[in-house]
Each structure stands twice: as C-alpha cells, then as structure tokens.
Amino acid sequence: MTISGAGIRRMRLLRSMKQEHIAELLGVNQATVSRWERDQLALSGEQAAKLERIFASPQHAAADAALKRLVEDSVRPVHLICDRTHRLLSASRPRQAEWRAPLNTLLGRSLFSYASDEIAAAEQSLEERGWHEGRLSSLTLDTGANGNALLPIAAGRVIWERIMLSDNSAGRLVTTID
C-alpha cells in the first residue's frame, strides 16, 4: 500500500505529531519526513508499514495528558523524558526547583548532556540489559553529582521506569528516591 505525502501530513496533523517526532519513531531526520510529505522522496516498504502501524494505533492523548499532570503534580523530584532521545516531556515542581533554567527552555530538549558519569554509564548498559526490548522495566542506580550549575544533579539514588506512551514510543520516568 502506498501512502501519499498529503496522506502522511494529514494523519500526522490529526494526531498532533510534529515531523521531528515521526522522524524519531522511524529513525530518519526531519528533512526526510518533509520530503515524504512533499512527495519528493518515497518511503521504503518497511518505513511505510511502520508508519501505517503508528497511524493505525489507537490514540490515547488523554492518557498522556493524565501522565503529564501526575508528573507535574508530584511532590517528589521527578521528570519524564523520551526514552530514546532524552527530550524532556514534563517535570514536577520539586524537580524544577533543583534546576537553574526555566522549564520552558528545557521542554523538548535532550537532557543527556547534563548526565553524570554514572548516568551515562547506566545508559550505555541499557541495551545489554534488554531495556529497550522490555525485558527490564525499571532500574535503580546511584549517581554522583554532575557539577553543572544550570541543571545540577546531586549525588544520590534514582529510579528509572520505562512507560509506553500513546504513540507507541517509550518514556522514562526519572525519580530521585534519596
């Protein structure tokens, strides 16, 4: 089955998805999605099949909105990121109070550049642990401080929990536990 560029754009907009997000889900860059939508580039069969699965999956935006509210209203220092790109999706007020940058400048940006050495090492081990395949849904780790004034990470213990979002991508809930 062939999907037209106009069809891709229409389905993307109906789901309130940005080109960048479609690109992330399909492992391409945003410019490729733009070329697909303008019928300047054809999707491979595998890409078309994956895109059809994404668009065919039920939308549960209300569930994502509820998750965002739960994160924002949490009394614990917690934030939600995209599991693959580390883009910030939401943060609680206690977490925001730890940071020296306003939330609106961080939303949608990758936080990985602020990771401590321990967080970076744990991230590197996720593939062998089966994290992305769902064999491991949570991980507790001790981290040292990152020494960053803008987005400081204090030495302590955090738990990562993998959560599926309505668009079939995974989120990671990051909670400081002590």
N, C-alpha and C positions, 0 to 999 in steps of 0.2 A: 504494500500500500504506500502511495506517495503522499507526503504532506506538503501542501503549498506553503510558500513563505507567508502569505496572508493568513493561512490557517494556523501556522505556528504563532504568529503575532497575536491573532485573535484569542487563541487558547491561553497564551501567556498572560495577556491583559485581563482575561476573565478570571484568572487565578491570582491576579495582582502580583505577578512574579516579574522581577527585573531580568534583563538579558544576562546580567552577571550571575544571577542565581541559576538560570538554565545552563549557562556555560559551566558553572561549578559542578552541577549534577551530571553533566555529560563529559566532563574532563577536557573541555576546549576553552578558548578565550572568548571574551565578549564580542570581539570583532567577527568571529566565526558565526555567532548567533545572528548578528546584524546582517551578515551576508546571506545566511539562510533565509531570513525574513524578507530580504530584497530579491530573492531568487537568483542570487549571484553565485551561489555555491550549493551543491546538492549534498544532502545528508547521506552517509553510508547506510546500508541496511540495518546494521547494528544500532547506529545512532537513532534512526527513525523508529525502530522497535522500542528503544529505551524511552524516547520522547513520548511515544504513544502510551507507554505504561505510566509515565509521570502524569500525563494529562488524563488518563483513564482512572487514576486512583481517586478515591473519594476525598473531597475537600473537607477538612475539619479545622478551618481557621478559628472557629470558636474555641477549640481545644488549645490551640497555640496561644490565643489571647488569654485564656484562663491560666496557662502555664506562665506566661509573661507576668500576669497580675500576681500570681503566687510568689514568683521570684522577687518582684518589686516590693511586695508587702512583707517579705520575710524579715524577721527580727535578727536573723543570723547574717554574717557576711557571706553572701552567695552571689554568683553570677552565672549566666548561661551564655555559652559560646557555640558556634558551629563546630562540630567535632572534627571536621577535616581542615577548615581554613582558620580556625580560631577567631573568627569575626565575632565581636561582642554583640549579643542579641538582647540582653537585659541584665540589670544588676539591682541588688537590694540597696536600700538607703545606708545600712551599715557598711556595705562594700564601697559604695560611692564615697562615704566619709573617709575611707582609707586613702582614696586617690586624690591627687592634687590637680587633676584635669576634670573639666566638666563632662558629665555623661554624654551630652550631645556631640562632643568632639570625638568620643570613643566608639559610639554605636556604629556598627557596620565595619569597623576597622579591626584588623588582626591584632591580638594582644600578645602573640608569641614572642615578639621582640623584647618583651618585658619579663620573659620567663627566667626563673633562677636556674642555676646549673642542674639542680635536682629535678626540676620540672622538665627541662629539656631532655635529660637522660630518660626520665619516665616516658616521655613522648616517643622517644626513639625505640623503646621496648614494646610499645603497644602492638605493633604488627605481629611480632613473635608470640605475644600472649593471646592473640586471637581477638583483640578488642574490636576491630572493625568488622569481623565476621560474626560478632555477637556471642562469642564463647566466654567473654568476660564483660560484665555489665557495670561493675564498679571497681574502683581501685583506691586504696588509701595509701598516701605517701607522705613522708616527712620532707620538708623543704627548708632550705636555708634562705636567707634574705637575698634579694636581688640587687640591692644597693642603688636602686633607681629612685630619684626624688619625685618624678612625675607620677609613676604608678608603682609605689613601693609594695613589695611582698615581704612580710615579716617571716622570720623563721617560725615554723610550726607544722601542724599536720592538716592536710586537706583530703577531701574525698572527691573523686571524680565519679559521676554517674552518667551513663550513656542513656539518652532519651530519644526516641524516634519522634520526629516532627511530622506534621500533616502532609508535607510534600515528599515524604519518604527519605528525607535527609536525617542525619543524626545530630542531636545537640549534646552538649556536655555540661552538666550542672556541676559547678565547682563550689564546694562549701568548705570554709575553714572550720575545723572541729576543735582545735585548741591552739 
